[in-house]
Amino acid sequence: MLILNTGGTFNKRYNPLTGELFVPTDNLALEEILQSLVIDINVQGILYKDSLEMDEADRSLLADTIAKTDEKVIIVVHGTDTMDLSAEAIARLAVQKTVVFTGAMIPFSIDPIEATANLGMAIGFARRSCSGVYIVMQGICGQYNYVRKNRECGKFEYV
């Protein structure tokens, strides 16, 4: 299993000098969560961006990374606003791998509960799923084209 870190709110931290949240260029949030697990999972950071800043070149980089890795089970930690767009881009690859997208609406650094729960659920779901592209968020688990973020409610739901 491989976790690809692209940034997003999951990873954001507060900068006390500017008063802003930023996406750091490290995997600290994931590493802290993974310390408590009894299984070893490799983590690779590839983008470190807010998903609203991602473009097609970023999605191509993500797709190339997934296509080239020998891993058959991949979790992508991704910002929630464009998670569905990246999941769709990966689905177009039609690779025989299990790819699960997850993220968080609240940064791990502010409140670790949601990010930890979403990652744990994604790991368990990924280990038991067939090849395909999925989104796992807030207790909702399904194929990428049946799970969406409802921006009006601030929650993920089946569509």
Backbone bond lengths (Angstrom), bond angles and torsions (degrees), N, CA, C in turn:
res aa  C-N    CA-C-N  psi(-1)  N-CA   C-N-CA  omega(-1)  CA-C   N-CA-C  phi
1 M - - - 1.456 - - 1.530 108.62 -
2 L 1.323 115.16 143.21 1.455 122.39 179.43 1.521 108.68 -131.96
3 I 1.321 116.60 136.62 1.461 121.32 172.16 1.522 107.54 -106.82
4 L 1.337 115.88 123.25 1.464 121.85 174.96 1.522 107.67 -100.88
5 N 1.302 116.38 123.48 1.458 122.29 -178.51 1.519 109.50 -100.23
6 T 1.336 116.12 119.81 1.460 119.61 177.90 1.522 112.45 -109.04
7 G 1.333 116.29 -0.93 1.471 119.02 178.88 1.510 111.77 108.37
8 G 1.317 116.30 -126.31 1.459 121.11 178.88 1.513 112.86 77.49
9 T 1.312 115.45 179.32 1.465 122.34 -178.13 1.519 111.64 -59.03
10 F 1.314 117.87 -34.34 1.459 123.12 177.77 1.528 110.46 -43.72
11 N 1.309 116.88 -44.81 1.469 124.08 -173.12 1.527 115.08 -94.48
12 K 1.313 118.02 -10.20 1.472 120.14 -171.73 1.530 112.64 -60.68
13 R 1.330 113.71 147.74 1.460 121.30 175.56 1.524 108.75 -132.47
14 Y 1.312 114.62 157.77 1.458 122.62 -178.53 1.522 109.61 -87.99
15 N 1.331 116.53 131.61 1.459 122.05 174.37 1.529 107.65 -99.75
16 P 1.347 118.14 109.22 1.459 120.26 -176.80 1.533 113.69 -67.18
17 L 1.319 117.93 -18.67 1.466 120.55 179.49 1.527 112.11 -78.15
18 T 1.345 115.97 -38.29 1.462 119.37 -178.60 1.528 112.65 -101.18
19 G 1.323 115.98 -16.26 1.460 120.07 -177.37 1.518 113.19 74.03
20 E 1.331 117.06 20.13 1.460 121.39 -176.98 1.516 110.96 -119.71
21 L 1.329 114.86 157.20 1.453 121.23 170.98 1.523 107.90 -86.72
22 F 1.318 116.31 143.18 1.461 120.50 178.26 1.517 109.29 -138.32
23 V 1.337 115.95 157.13 1.458 121.63 175.62 1.522 106.97 -93.33
24 P 1.344 117.56 112.07 1.461 120.05 -179.67 1.530 111.37 -74.92
25 T 1.304 116.11 160.19 1.465 121.01 178.67 1.519 109.87 -96.99
26 D 1.328 115.43 55.21 1.464 121.46 176.54 1.519 109.16 -148.59
27 N 1.309 116.36 177.14 1.460 122.81 -178.08 1.528 111.06 -114.58
28 L 1.323 117.43 25.66 1.460 122.54 -172.35 1.531 113.19 -55.58
29 A 1.305 118.74 -45.86 1.470 120.83 -178.82 1.527 110.60 -59.85
30 L 1.306 116.78 -46.67 1.465 120.67 179.06 1.524 111.40 -64.40
31 E 1.316 116.70 -43.78 1.463 120.40 -179.50 1.524 111.37 -61.32
32 E 1.329 117.22 -39.35 1.463 120.12 178.43 1.523 111.42 -64.41
33 I 1.317 117.36 -42.71 1.466 120.58 178.50 1.525 110.50 -65.31
34 L 1.316 116.59 -46.17 1.460 120.93 -175.03 1.523 113.48 -67.28
35 Q 1.322 118.04 -20.85 1.473 121.04 177.23 1.516 112.05 -58.91
36 S 1.325 116.99 -28.75 1.458 120.25 -176.12 1.529 113.43 -86.59
37 L 1.317 118.01 -4.24 1.458 120.90 -178.76 1.526 111.29 -90.68
38 V 1.313 115.35 155.67 1.463 120.06 178.80 1.527 111.74 -94.97
39 I 1.326 117.07 0.29 1.456 120.74 176.40 1.524 108.94 -111.62
40 D 1.312 116.06 149.42 1.461 120.61 177.43 1.525 109.17 -93.24
41 I 1.319 115.21 129.90 1.458 121.04 178.03 1.525 107.46 -130.35
42 N 1.318 115.45 128.57 1.458 120.42 177.88 1.519 110.36 -73.77
43 V 1.329 115.43 141.80 1.465 122.05 177.39 1.519 108.28 -121.67
44 Q 1.315 115.40 133.63 1.460 121.22 177.06 1.523 108.49 -131.61
45 G 1.312 116.91 120.75 1.461 121.20 174.91 1.510 109.59 -85.68
46 I 1.341 116.84 134.58 1.460 117.65 -178.80 1.523 114.77 -128.06
47 L 1.336 119.63 -24.42 1.459 118.80 -176.46 1.525 114.61 -128.52
48 Y 1.317 117.92 -50.22 1.464 122.83 -177.40 1.528 112.38 58.11
49 K 1.323 115.58 59.18 1.462 121.13 -179.87 1.518 111.06 -134.09
50 D 1.314 115.91 155.98 1.448 121.35 164.51 1.528 105.32 -69.53
51 S 1.318 117.49 137.95 1.466 118.57 -174.71 1.528 112.93 -64.30
52 L 1.324 117.85 -23.33 1.462 119.63 176.54 1.527 111.87 -67.94
53 E 1.323 117.32 -17.97 1.465 122.19 178.37 1.530 112.54 -93.18
54 M 1.332 116.64 -6.96 1.460 119.55 -178.51 1.521 110.78 -73.05
55 D 1.333 114.78 145.09 1.451 120.53 178.11 1.526 109.44 -128.37
56 E 1.306 116.37 -175.02 1.469 120.40 -177.16 1.530 111.86 -63.95
57 A 1.327 117.95 -32.18 1.466 120.08 176.78 1.530 110.44 -64.08
58 D 1.335 116.42 -39.08 1.466 120.17 177.42 1.527 110.75 -65.68
59 R 1.322 116.59 -41.78 1.465 120.28 178.44 1.527 110.77 -65.93
60 S 1.316 117.21 -34.45 1.472 120.91 176.33 1.521 110.49 -65.70
61 L 1.333 116.77 -41.27 1.466 120.60 177.14 1.528 110.05 -61.68
62 L 1.319 116.57 -44.85 1.460 120.67 177.96 1.524 110.41 -61.31
63 A 1.320 117.12 -46.00 1.467 121.39 179.86 1.522 111.40 -61.82
64 D 1.329 117.75 -44.43 1.468 121.17 178.81 1.523 111.17 -62.04
65 T 1.344 115.97 -40.96 1.465 120.01 179.86 1.523 110.33 -62.84
66 I 1.322 116.64 -43.79 1.467 120.52 179.90 1.526 110.54 -66.90
67 A 1.318 117.35 -43.14 1.464 120.69 -178.75 1.526 112.07 -64.25
68 K 1.327 116.98 -35.80 1.467 120.75 -174.39 1.527 114.71 -86.22
69 T 1.338 117.51 -20.44 1.458 117.90 -178.30 1.525 110.94 -71.99
70 D 1.319 115.83 147.91 1.461 121.05 176.06 1.525 111.75 -78.09
71 E 1.321 116.55 -15.78 1.465 120.58 -179.48 1.527 110.16 -63.82
72 K 1.315 115.91 140.41 1.466 121.52 179.79 1.525 112.12 -99.38
73 V 1.342 116.40 -15.09 1.464 121.71 179.50 1.522 107.51 -124.84
74 I 1.334 116.13 120.01 1.462 121.90 -174.29 1.520 109.40 -132.25
75 I 1.319 115.46 133.17 1.456 121.56 172.10 1.519 106.91 -109.10
76 V 1.320 116.30 132.83 1.459 121.47 177.88 1.525 107.85 -111.41
77 V 1.335 116.08 116.57 1.459 120.65 173.33 1.521 105.97 -86.91
78 H 1.330 115.41 121.52 1.468 121.24 -166.06 1.519 109.23 -144.31
79 G 1.305 117.25 151.47 1.452 121.12 172.61 1.518 110.52 -63.39
80 T 1.324 116.12 147.86 1.463 120.26 -172.32 1.521 114.35 -78.53
81 D 1.321 118.80 -22.45 1.466 120.25 -174.33 1.521 114.22 -69.48
82 T 1.321 117.79 -32.03 1.471 119.88 -179.63 1.529 112.06 -125.98
83 M 1.320 115.65 18.91 1.456 120.89 178.62 1.529 111.15 -54.84
84 D 1.317 117.08 -41.53 1.459 120.76 -178.57 1.527 111.82 -64.42
85 L 1.325 118.06 -35.89 1.470 121.18 178.99 1.523 111.30 -66.91
86 S 1.327 116.36 -42.23 1.462 119.83 178.64 1.522 110.82 -69.18
87 A 1.326 117.10 -39.30 1.467 120.42 178.12 1.532 110.28 -61.41
88 E 1.319 116.37 -41.78 1.471 120.02 178.01 1.529 110.86 -62.83
89 A 1.331 117.35 -41.05 1.467 120.95 178.49 1.529 110.82 -62.09
90 I 1.312 117.00 -39.43 1.466 120.37 179.09 1.520 110.22 -70.34
91 A 1.323 117.81 -38.81 1.466 121.08 179.15 1.531 110.81 -59.87
92 R 1.329 116.96 -33.96 1.475 120.60 179.31 1.523 112.09 -64.08
93 L 1.333 117.51 -20.69 1.466 120.43 177.91 1.520 111.70 -65.97
94 A 1.330 115.67 -30.92 1.468 122.65 -178.12 1.525 111.96 56.52
95 V 1.337 116.81 37.97 1.459 120.38 176.39 1.520 109.71 -79.73
96 Q 1.297 116.95 152.00 1.460 121.87 179.37 1.526 109.31 -87.98
97 K 1.333 115.13 67.35 1.457 122.59 -179.48 1.519 108.28 -138.27
98 T 1.318 115.29 160.54 1.456 121.35 173.27 1.514 107.19 -98.93
99 V 1.321 117.16 118.83 1.459 122.65 -179.08 1.521 107.70 -123.14
100 V 1.335 115.89 119.08 1.457 121.40 -177.55 1.525 108.90 -118.15
101 F 1.321 116.15 122.22 1.458 122.48 176.38 1.524 109.37 -92.71
102 T 1.321 115.82 136.60 1.461 121.61 173.55 1.515 108.89 -147.33
103 G 1.301 116.72 170.27 1.461 121.68 -179.48 1.509 109.03 -170.91
104 A 1.314 115.86 -152.68 1.463 120.76 179.12 1.520 109.37 -155.41
105 M 1.315 115.32 148.96 1.463 121.44 176.59 1.528 110.61 -89.86
106 I 1.330 116.21 -20.09 1.466 122.95 178.72 1.525 107.21 -123.41
107 P 1.334 119.37 132.22 1.460 120.52 -179.61 1.534 112.71 -58.70
108 F 1.322 115.50 140.80 1.464 121.86 175.51 1.518 110.57 -53.50
109 S 1.324 117.18 -38.16 1.461 121.51 -176.95 1.526 113.20 -66.75
110 I 1.320 117.56 -22.35 1.466 121.80 179.64 1.520 110.89 -93.43
111 D 1.327 116.55 -45.68 1.459 121.77 177.78 1.526 107.19 -149.24
112 P 1.320 117.99 106.43 1.463 120.71 -172.90 1.526 115.60 -74.38
113 I 1.312 118.53 -6.33 1.466 119.80 -172.13 1.523 112.73 -64.89
114 E 1.313 118.41 -53.90 1.469 119.93 -175.84 1.521 112.04 -63.20
115 A 1.330 117.19 -47.55 1.466 120.59 -179.17 1.525 110.65 -59.63
116 T 1.330 116.57 -43.91 1.461 120.83 -179.90 1.522 110.88 -64.47
117 A 1.333 116.81 -44.75 1.467 120.56 179.24 1.524 111.03 -62.64
118 N 1.327 117.21 -44.77 1.460 120.20 -178.99 1.525 111.64 -64.17
119 L 1.331 117.11 -42.45 1.460 119.69 179.16 1.521 110.72 -66.34
120 G 1.326 117.60 -44.60 1.462 120.34 178.45 1.512 112.08 -59.52
121 M 1.327 116.04 -43.11 1.462 120.30 178.66 1.532 110.16 -65.16
122 A 1.323 117.41 -40.39 1.470 121.06 179.44 1.523 111.04 -63.34
123 I 1.327 117.03 -40.61 1.466 120.73 179.28 1.530 109.90 -62.80
124 G 1.318 116.54 -49.81 1.460 120.17 179.67 1.523 112.35 -62.10
125 F 1.324 116.68 -44.10 1.462 121.26 179.81 1.526 110.27 -63.17
126 A 1.329 117.23 -44.04 1.462 121.73 -178.05 1.523 111.83 -62.98
127 R 1.310 116.43 -37.73 1.467 120.30 -178.15 1.519 112.30 -69.14
128 R 1.332 118.23 -19.87 1.463 121.79 -175.34 1.527 113.30 -111.98
129 S 1.324 118.19 1.74 1.464 120.64 -173.91 1.520 112.37 -100.56
130 C 1.308 114.23 157.88 1.458 121.85 174.26 1.523 109.09 -80.08
131 S 1.314 116.08 170.10 1.458 118.68 178.53 1.530 109.52 -60.40
132 G 1.325 114.69 144.94 1.450 122.35 -177.33 1.507 109.81 151.66
133 V 1.318 117.02 -179.21 1.459 122.30 -178.99 1.524 107.59 -117.77
134 Y 1.326 115.40 128.39 1.457 122.09 -172.67 1.531 110.73 -131.42
135 I 1.324 114.71 160.14 1.460 122.03 169.80 1.520 107.03 -122.34
136 V 1.337 115.14 131.89 1.462 122.27 178.04 1.523 107.61 -127.38
137 M 1.335 115.67 110.79 1.463 121.79 -177.82 1.519 109.94 -149.09
138 Q 1.304 117.10 132.60 1.465 123.35 170.21 1.531 113.17 52.78
139 G 1.319 117.18 39.44 1.456 121.15 179.46 1.517 114.04 83.31
140 I 1.309 117.81 -0.49 1.463 122.91 177.40 1.523 107.63 -100.53
141 C 1.324 116.59 124.93 1.460 122.09 -177.88 1.518 108.62 -132.68
142 G 1.322 117.11 123.02 1.457 118.43 178.89 1.504 112.95 -174.04
143 Q 1.327 115.12 174.32 1.452 120.24 177.06 1.527 108.85 -58.20
144 Y 1.321 115.14 144.67 1.469 121.95 -173.35 1.527 113.68 -51.71
145 N 1.320 117.64 -34.08 1.461 120.05 -175.85 1.530 112.98 -85.49
146 Y 1.337 116.90 3.22 1.467 120.83 177.18 1.525 112.89 -117.89
147 V 1.327 117.21 3.50 1.469 121.54 179.67 1.525 108.07 -127.41
148 R 1.331 116.43 129.52 1.463 120.94 -179.41 1.516 110.51 -140.95
149 K 1.308 114.49 157.00 1.458 121.09 173.34 1.527 107.83 -84.43
150 N 1.312 115.54 124.73 1.462 121.41 174.30 1.524 106.15 -91.75
151 R 1.314 116.58 102.25 1.462 121.38 -175.63 1.528 112.65 -67.17
152 E 1.309 117.45 -27.83 1.467 120.39 179.64 1.523 110.96 -69.75
153 C 1.341 117.34 -35.14 1.474 121.82 -179.74 1.533 112.62 -97.02
154 G 1.341 116.05 -17.88 1.461 119.93 -176.61 1.514 112.88 70.79
155 K 1.352 115.95 32.37 1.463 120.77 -179.71 1.515 110.32 -141.51
156 F 1.329 114.50 157.86 1.447 119.93 173.86 1.517 109.18 -87.91
157 E 1.343 114.51 150.30 1.466 119.48 -178.67 1.517 109.86 -153.23
158 Y 1.330 115.31 163.15 1.451 121.31 172.83 1.527 108.89 -77.74
159 V 1.329 116.38 142.31 1.472 120.45 177.16 1.506 110.39 -117.66
